[in-house]
Amino acid sequence: MARPYELFYWPGIQGRGEFIRLAFEEAGARYEDVARSPGGMPKMMTLMRSPPRGMTEPFAPPFLRHGKLLVAQTANVLLYLAPRLGLVPANEASRLRAHELQLTVTDFVAEIHDTHHPIAVSQYYEDQKSEAKKRARVFVDERLPKYLGYFERAAASGRMVGRSLSYVDLSMFQLVEGLEYAFPRAMKRVGKRIPKLLALRDAVAARPRIAAYVASERRLPFNESGIFRRYPELDH
């Protein structure tokens, strides 16, 4: 489409915006990562606080501007983009299934985040370290294998939805990569039970556009300011 895609997200982290970036990169779509460009942060904050007439106010990044539309929330943005980027089957049942899976990814991401911030986002990790250790133990022992087991069953055919690559496959790539960074010991144990997910991750990583993106400067490294954080004391 002639209208450019404008993605608004915090500039220093992959975060929730990365699920959207991966869709753009795989599709070879033209997009602007607005907050990473000069003057982008003030532009993003102004758009959040005072959206133009006819546009709804987003709660928080990531959000997408496309023409006169302002679409917020990662799963919702992907619901909008996927048919336009060719990253979801055309039939309604498949689209609903893809959205269902992506909403489950959203739930999972929230639990991953809460392993290092179980009390308050406004407090530093060091201020809630003991609580984080308790939360992370439950996550590693119970929630991590439960979510990944569910996604493993969903990937029984080798894809998450339909026969072709979908945006949910890209999200599985991001989840596995992030979890292996944050919880390498736990993922080594659970890896034996998720061979299809690991194979799917490898297949996505080998796709030319994804491989080029991952090797580029556009792909920010995982770090201890994002969702996936490597704190050895939380991994067991």
C-alpha positions as CSV (number, residue, x, y, z in Angstrom):
1,M,0.0,0.0,0.0
2,A,1.1,3.6,-0.7
3,R,0.5,4.7,2.9
4,P,3.6,4.1,5.1
5,Y,3.4,2.0,8.2
6,E,4.6,3.9,11.3
7,L,5.5,1.8,14.4
8,F,5.7,3.5,17.7
9,Y,7.7,1.8,20.5
10,W,10.4,2.5,23.0
11,P,13.7,2.8,21.1
12,G,16.2,1.0,23.4
13,I,14.6,-2.5,23.7
14,Q,13.1,-5.2,21.6
15,G,10.1,-5.6,23.9
16,R,6.6,-6.1,22.7
17,G,7.3,-4.1,19.6
18,E,9.6,-6.9,18.3
19,F,6.7,-9.2,17.5
20,I,5.5,-6.5,15.1
21,R,8.9,-5.7,13.7
22,L,9.4,-9.4,12.8
23,A,6.2,-9.4,10.8
24,F,7.3,-6.3,8.8
25,E,10.8,-7.8,8.2
26,E,9.5,-11.1,7.0
27,A,7.0,-9.5,4.6
28,G,9.6,-7.0,3.3
29,A,7.2,-4.2,4.2
30,R,8.3,-0.6,4.3
31,Y,7.9,0.8,7.9
32,E,9.3,3.5,10.1
33,D,10.4,2.7,13.6
34,V,9.5,6.2,14.6
35,A,11.0,6.6,18.1
36,R,14.4,5.4,16.9
37,S,14.6,8.3,14.4
38,P,15.6,11.9,15.3
39,G,12.8,13.6,17.2
40,G,10.9,10.4,17.3
41,M,10.4,10.1,21.0
42,P,8.6,13.5,21.4
43,K,6.5,12.6,18.3
44,M,5.5,9.3,20.0
45,M,4.7,10.9,23.3
46,T,2.6,13.7,21.7
47,L,0.7,11.2,19.6
48,M,-0.1,9.2,22.8
49,R,-1.2,12.2,24.8
50,S,-3.0,14.1,22.1
51,P,-3.9,12.0,19.2
52,P,-5.3,13.8,16.1
53,R,-9.1,14.2,15.9
54,G,-10.7,10.9,14.8
55,M,-7.9,8.8,16.3
56,T,-8.3,6.9,19.6
57,E,-5.9,7.4,22.4
58,P,-3.5,4.4,22.9
59,F,-2.8,3.2,26.4
60,A,0.9,2.5,25.8
61,P,3.3,1.5,23.0
62,P,3.5,-0.4,20.8
63,F,1.0,1.2,18.5
64,L,0.7,1.6,14.7
65,R,-0.3,4.5,12.6
66,H,-1.4,3.7,9.1
67,G,-3.1,6.5,7.3
68,K,-6.0,7.7,9.5
69,L,-5.9,4.6,11.7
70,L,-4.2,4.3,15.1
71,V,-4.1,0.7,16.2
72,A,-2.7,-0.3,19.7
73,Q,-1.8,-3.5,21.5
74,T,0.6,-6.0,19.9
75,A,-1.9,-8.7,19.2
76,N,-4.4,-6.2,17.8
77,V,-1.7,-4.6,15.6
78,L,-0.8,-8.0,14.2
79,L,-4.5,-8.8,13.6
80,Y,-4.7,-5.7,11.5
81,L,-1.4,-6.2,9.7
82,A,-1.3,-9.9,9.0
83,P,-3.9,-10.1,6.1
84,R,-2.2,-7.1,4.5
85,L,1.3,-8.6,4.8
86,G,0.2,-12.1,3.7
87,L,1.0,-13.6,7.1
88,V,-2.3,-15.4,7.9
89,P,-4.6,-17.7,6.0
90,A,-7.6,-16.0,4.4
91,N,-10.3,-18.0,6.1
92,E,-12.0,-16.7,9.2
93,A,-11.4,-19.8,11.3
94,S,-7.7,-19.6,10.8
95,R,-7.6,-15.8,11.5
96,L,-9.4,-16.3,14.7
97,R,-7.1,-19.2,15.7
98,A,-4.1,-17.1,15.0
99,H,-5.4,-14.2,17.1
100,E,-6.3,-16.7,19.9
101,L,-2.7,-18.0,19.9
102,Q,-1.3,-14.4,19.8
103,L,-3.4,-13.4,22.8
104,T,-2.0,-16.4,24.6
105,V,1.5,-15.2,23.7
106,T,0.5,-11.8,25.3
107,D,-0.5,-13.6,28.5
108,F,2.8,-15.5,28.5
109,V,4.9,-12.4,27.9
110,A,3.2,-10.7,30.9
111,E,4.2,-13.7,33.1
112,I,7.7,-13.6,31.7
113,H,7.9,-9.9,32.6
114,D,6.6,-10.5,36.1
115,T,9.4,-12.8,36.9
116,H,11.7,-9.8,37.3
117,H,9.0,-7.3,38.3
118,P,6.5,-9.1,40.5
119,I,5.7,-6.2,42.7
120,A,5.7,-3.0,40.7
121,V,7.0,-1.9,37.3
122,S,7.9,1.4,38.9
123,Q,10.4,-0.2,41.2
124,Y,13.9,-1.4,40.2
125,Y,14.5,-5.1,40.0
126,E,17.0,-4.8,42.9
127,D,14.1,-3.5,45.0
128,Q,12.1,-6.6,44.6
129,K,14.8,-9.2,44.1
130,S,13.6,-11.7,46.8
131,E,10.0,-11.6,45.5
132,A,11.4,-12.1,42.0
133,K,13.2,-15.2,43.0
134,K,10.0,-16.7,44.4
135,R,8.0,-15.7,41.4
136,A,10.6,-17.0,39.0
137,R,10.8,-20.4,40.7
138,V,7.0,-20.9,40.2
139,F,7.3,-19.7,36.6
140,V,10.2,-22.0,35.7
141,D,8.7,-25.1,37.4
142,E,5.0,-24.6,36.4
143,R,4.2,-21.9,34.0
144,L,7.0,-22.2,31.5
145,P,6.4,-25.9,30.7
146,K,2.7,-25.4,30.7
147,Y,2.7,-22.6,28.1
148,L,5.4,-24.2,26.0
149,G,3.6,-27.6,26.1
150,Y,0.5,-25.9,24.8
151,F,2.4,-24.2,22.0
152,E,4.1,-27.5,21.2
153,R,0.8,-29.2,20.7
154,A,-0.4,-26.3,18.5
155,A,2.7,-26.8,16.3
156,A,2.0,-30.4,15.7
157,S,1.8,-29.9,11.9
158,G,5.0,-27.9,11.8
159,R,3.2,-24.6,11.7
160,M,1.1,-22.8,14.2
161,V,-1.8,-22.0,11.8
162,G,-2.3,-23.4,8.4
163,R,0.4,-24.7,6.0
164,S,2.3,-21.5,5.3
165,L,4.3,-19.2,7.6
166,S,2.1,-17.0,9.7
167,Y,2.8,-14.2,12.2
168,V,2.3,-16.6,15.0
169,D,5.3,-18.7,13.8
170,L,7.3,-15.5,14.0
171,S,6.1,-14.9,17.5
172,M,7.2,-18.4,18.5
173,F,10.7,-17.6,17.1
174,Q,10.8,-14.6,19.3
175,L,9.5,-16.4,22.4
176,V,12.0,-19.2,22.2
177,E,14.9,-16.9,21.4
178,G,14.0,-14.7,24.4
179,L,13.5,-17.5,26.8
180,E,16.8,-19.1,25.9
181,Y,18.5,-15.8,26.6
182,A,16.7,-15.3,29.9
183,F,16.4,-18.8,31.2
184,P,19.1,-21.0,29.5
185,R,19.1,-23.7,32.2
186,A,15.4,-24.1,32.4
187,M,15.1,-24.1,28.6
188,K,17.7,-26.8,28.3
189,R,15.6,-29.0,30.5
190,V,12.3,-28.3,28.8
191,G,13.8,-28.4,25.3
192,K,13.5,-32.1,25.2
193,R,9.8,-31.8,25.4
194,I,9.3,-29.2,22.7
195,P,11.1,-30.5,19.5
196,K,8.5,-29.1,17.1
197,L,8.7,-25.6,18.6
198,L,12.5,-25.7,18.4
199,A,12.4,-26.9,14.8
200,L,9.9,-24.1,14.0
201,R,12.2,-21.6,15.6
202,D,15.1,-22.8,13.5
203,A,13.0,-22.8,10.3
204,V,12.0,-19.1,11.0
205,A,15.6,-18.2,11.8
206,A,16.7,-19.6,8.4
207,R,14.3,-17.5,6.4
208,P,16.4,-15.1,4.3
209,R,14.7,-11.9,5.5
210,I,14.6,-12.9,9.1
211,A,18.3,-14.0,9.0
212,A,19.2,-10.7,7.4
213,Y,17.3,-8.8,10.0
214,V,18.8,-10.7,12.9
215,A,22.3,-10.0,11.6
216,S,21.6,-6.3,11.1
217,E,21.8,-3.3,13.4
218,R,18.1,-3.0,13.2
219,R,17.7,-6.0,15.5
220,L,18.5,-4.8,19.0
221,P,20.2,-7.3,21.3
222,F,18.4,-8.7,24.3
223,N,19.2,-6.7,27.4
224,E,18.3,-6.2,31.0
225,S,15.8,-3.4,30.2
226,G,13.4,-5.4,28.1
227,I,11.0,-8.3,28.7
228,F,13.6,-11.1,28.5
229,R,16.3,-10.4,31.1
230,R,19.1,-12.7,32.1
231,Y,19.4,-12.8,35.9
232,P,21.2,-16.1,36.7
233,E,19.6,-16.1,40.2
234,L,16.1,-16.4,38.6
235,D,17.1,-19.4,36.4
236,H,17.4,-22.9,37.9
